[in-house]
Amino acid sequence: MTWIFRPTSWMLATVVVSVMTHAAAAGSFTRGCAARDFQLLTMIEEQESAGLVSAEKRSEALIEMMNARIVCHYGRVLDALAIYDTIAESVRAVSAGRDYTTGVR
């Protein structure tokens, strides 16, 4: 009778471990997201201190960064990194446009 319970306990242990692994992977803020988030925050702060980005554009970028953090937290790292790239391009475009119109390089 004990041989019946052994495969069941192994199957149960396998299911529990796989669920825990999936939950840990989906609920973590990965290094890639954290590094990209830090790079983008640093870039926005530098441009803000130089007066190259408006307060409105900075607020929009920070809201989108929160969205990217949530997407990354759900485990969709590639989608989150794409959002970070879009934010970086939009902030760079604003600062490049401002540099061009004022003639400052």
C-alpha positions in Angstrom: 0.0 0.0 0.0 2.9 2.4 0.6 4.1 2.1 -3.0 0.9 3.9 -4.1 1.7 7.0 -2.0 5.3 7.4 -3.2 4.6 8.4 -6.8 1.9 10.7 -5.6 4.2 12.5 -3.2 6.8 12.9 -5.9 4.2 14.3 -8.3 3.0 16.7 -5.6 6.5 17.8 -4.9 7.2 18.4 -8.6 4.0 20.5 -9.0 4.8 22.6 -5.9 8.4 23.3 -7.0 7.3 24.2 -10.5 4.6 26.6 -9.2 7.1 28.2 -6.8 9.7 28.6 -9.6 7.1 30.2 -11.9 5.9 32.6 -9.2 9.4 33.6 -8.3 10.3 34.3 -11.9 7.1 36.3 -12.6 7.2 38.3 -9.5 10.8 39.5 -9.6 12.2 42.7 -11.0 15.0 41.3 -13.2 18.5 42.7 -13.4 17.9 43.8 -17.0 14.9 45.8 -16.1 16.6 47.3 -13.0 19.7 48.3 -15.0 17.6 49.9 -17.8 15.4 51.7 -15.3 18.5 53.1 -13.6 20.0 54.2 -17.0 16.8 55.9 -18.0 16.4 57.7 -14.6 20.0 58.9 -14.8 19.5 60.2 -18.3 16.3 62.0 -17.4 17.9 63.6 -14.3 20.9 64.8 -16.4 18.7 66.3 -19.0 16.4 67.9 -16.4 19.4 69.5 -14.6 20.6 70.8 -18.0 17.2 72.2 -18.8 16.7 70.0 -21.9 13.5 68.2 -20.9 10.2 69.8 -19.9 8.4 69.0 -16.6 5.5 67.6 -18.7 7.7 65.3 -20.7 9.5 64.1 -17.6 6.2 63.3 -15.9 5.0 61.3 -18.9 8.3 59.4 -19.0 8.1 58.6 -15.3 4.5 57.3 -15.7 5.6 55.1 -18.6 8.5 53.9 -16.5 6.0 52.7 -13.9 4.2 50.9 -16.6 7.5 49.2 -17.7 8.2 48.2 -14.1 4.8 46.6 -13.8 5.2 44.7 -17.1 8.6 43.5 -15.9 7.2 42.5 -12.5 4.7 40.2 -14.4 7.7 38.5 -16.1 7.4 40.0 -19.5 11.0 41.3 -19.5 11.3 41.8 -23.3 8.1 43.8 -23.4 9.3 46.0 -20.5 12.7 46.6 -22.1 10.9 47.6 -25.3 8.9 50.1 -23.3 12.1 51.5 -21.7 13.7 51.9 -25.2 10.6 53.8 -26.4 10.8 56.1 -23.4 14.5 56.7 -24.0 13.9 57.5 -27.6 11.1 60.0 -26.8 13.2 61.8 -24.2 16.2 61.9 -26.5 14.0 63.3 -29.3 12.7 66.1 -27.1 16.2 67.1 -26.0 17.6 66.8 -29.6 14.8 69.0 -30.9 15.4 71.6 -28.2 19.1 71.6 -28.9 18.4 72.1 -32.6 16.0 75.0 -32.2 18.2 76.9 -29.7 21.4 76.2 -31.6 23.1 74.9 -28.5 25.2 71.7 -28.9 
